[in-house]
Amino acid sequence: NDALAEAMRITDTGNVNIGSGTFYGTDGTKFEVNAVAPGTGVYGGISINTWEGGGASSAPQLVLARSKSDTLGNYAIVGDGDRIGQILFKGADSNSWSLGASIIAYVDGTPGDGDMPTKLEFATTPDGSATPSARLILDNNSRISLSNNDSGTSNTVFGKLAGAAGLSSGTYNVLI
């Protein structure tokens, strides 16, 4: 069969869609991969591969980068608490995509030239809710905070002894 079929679409607004003539992207998405292959084990996805036999210095990478500028090429400094990258996990809820979990990187301190203090927040959505809650946080001081109750308060923090400088008394009582 020599019939041609559309395999990729680039819209006039710059959206890139592979696998469908319809763009389903949400949350400002610009690149989308769709696959429909029931029962075949085929999944929509992206593979990044590197072949390099000269050493351990090369590896595939995915870069999420943010500037606080609206101008391309302008590296305006981000500030404490700003999101600098996120991975969102969504599932269909019979009406649309619903957020189930996320991994978010936040600036965690004052950045400077060549210095970007960061924390990672891992969040999951509890049953009956539409909003993920932080369950595990790894901060720029190598502390790991685990939410150990439904409210997300009274977390257990690993990484400093109770009474260590800069920490309040209370739940900072486990050292790994």
C-alpha positions in Angstrom: 0.0 0.0 0.0 1.5 3.3 -1.1 -1.1 5.5 0.6 0.4 8.3 2.7 -0.9 8.9 6.2 -0.2 11.8 8.6 2.3 10.7 11.2 3.2 14.1 12.8 1.6 17.5 12.9 3.2 20.9 13.7 0.5 23.6 14.1 0.8 27.3 13.2 1.1 28.0 17.0 4.1 25.7 17.3 2.4 22.7 18.9 4.0 19.3 17.9 1.7 16.2 17.8 2.9 12.7 16.9 0.3 10.0 16.5 -2.9 12.0 16.2 -4.5 14.8 14.1 -6.0 16.2 17.3 -3.9 18.0 20.0 -5.0 17.0 23.5 -2.3 18.9 25.4 -3.2 20.8 28.6 -1.3 23.0 31.0 0.6 24.8 28.2 1.9 21.6 26.6 3.7 22.1 23.3 4.8 18.6 22.4 2.5 15.5 22.5 2.9 11.8 21.7 -0.3 9.7 21.3 -0.6 6.0 20.8 -3.8 3.9 20.5 -3.1 0.2 20.2 -5.4 -1.8 22.5 -4.0 -5.2 23.5 -0.7 -4.8 21.7 1.5 -3.6 24.5 2.3 -0.4 22.5 2.5 2.7 24.7 2.8 6.4 23.8 6.2 7.5 25.0 9.5 9.1 24.3 12.9 7.3 24.2 16.2 9.2 24.5 19.1 7.0 23.6 22.9 7.6 23.7 25.5 5.4 22.1 29.1 6.3 23.2 31.9 3.9 23.9 34.5 6.3 25.1 33.6 6.4 28.8 31.0 7.1 31.4 30.7 10.8 30.7 27.8 10.6 28.2 24.2 9.7 29.0 20.8 10.6 27.7 19.3 13.6 29.4 16.0 15.4 29.8 16.5 19.1 30.7 13.8 21.2 32.4 15.0 24.8 32.6 13.2 28.0 33.7 14.0 31.7 33.5 11.9 34.5 35.1 12.0 36.4 31.8 9.4 36.6 29.0 12.2 37.1 26.5 13.9 34.1 24.8 17.6 33.9 25.7 17.3 36.2 28.8 18.4 34.4 31.9 16.5 36.3 34.6 17.2 34.8 38.0 14.5 32.7 39.7 13.7 33.2 43.3 13.2 31.2 46.5 10.0 29.1 46.2 9.8 29.3 42.4 9.0 26.1 40.5 11.8 25.3 38.1 10.5 22.0 36.8 7.8 19.4 37.2 6.6 16.0 36.1 2.9 15.5 36.3 1.1 12.1 36.3 -2.5 12.2 35.1 -5.2 9.6 34.4 -8.6 9.9 32.6 -11.5 10.4 35.0 -14.2 9.8 32.4 -14.3 13.6 31.6 -10.7 14.8 31.2 -7.2 14.3 32.5 -7.1 14.3 36.3 -3.8 14.9 38.3 -2.8 11.9 40.3 0.8 12.6 41.3 3.6 15.0 40.7 7.3 15.5 41.2 8.1 19.3 41.5 11.5 21.0 41.8 11.4 24.3 43.7 14.2 26.9 44.4 15.0 26.3 48.1 17.0 29.3 49.1 18.7 32.3 47.4 20.2 31.4 44.0 23.2 33.1 42.5 25.6 32.7 39.6 26.3 29.0 39.4 24.3 28.3 42.6 20.8 26.9 42.5 19.6 25.5 45.9 16.7 23.2 45.1 14.2 20.9 46.8 12.2 18.1 45.3 8.6 17.5 46.3 6.9 14.2 45.6 3.1 14.5 45.9 0.2 12.0 45.5 -3.6 12.6 45.4 -5.6 11.0 48.2 -8.9 9.2 47.4 -11.8 11.6 47.1 -9.5 14.6 46.3 -8.5 16.4 43.1 -5.4 18.0 44.6 -2.1 16.2 45.3 -0.5 16.5 48.7 3.2 16.6 49.4 4.2 13.2 50.8 8.0 13.3 50.6 10.3 16.4 50.3 14.1 16.3 49.8 15.5 19.7 50.6 18.8 21.4 49.7 20.2 20.5 53.1 19.8 16.7 52.4 16.9 16.5 54.8 14.1 14.1 53.9 10.6 15.0 55.2 7.9 12.4 55.1 4.3 13.3 55.6 3.1 10.8 58.3 -0.5 11.7 58.6 -3.4 12.8 56.5 -3.0 16.5 57.2 0.6 16.7 56.0 1.6 18.4 59.3 3.8 16.9 62.0 6.1 15.5 59.4 9.1 13.3 60.3 12.3 14.8 59.1 15.4 12.7 58.6 18.9 14.2 58.4 19.5 16.3 61.6 19.5 15.5 65.3 16.8 17.0 67.6 17.9 20.4 68.8 20.5 20.9 66.1 21.2 24.5 65.2 18.5 26.0 63.0 15.8 23.5 63.8 12.9 23.8 66.2 12.1 21.1 68.7 9.5 18.6 67.9 9.5 16.0 65.1 13.2 16.5 64.0 14.3 13.4 65.9 15.6 10.8 63.6 19.2 10.7 62.2 20.0 8.6 59.2 
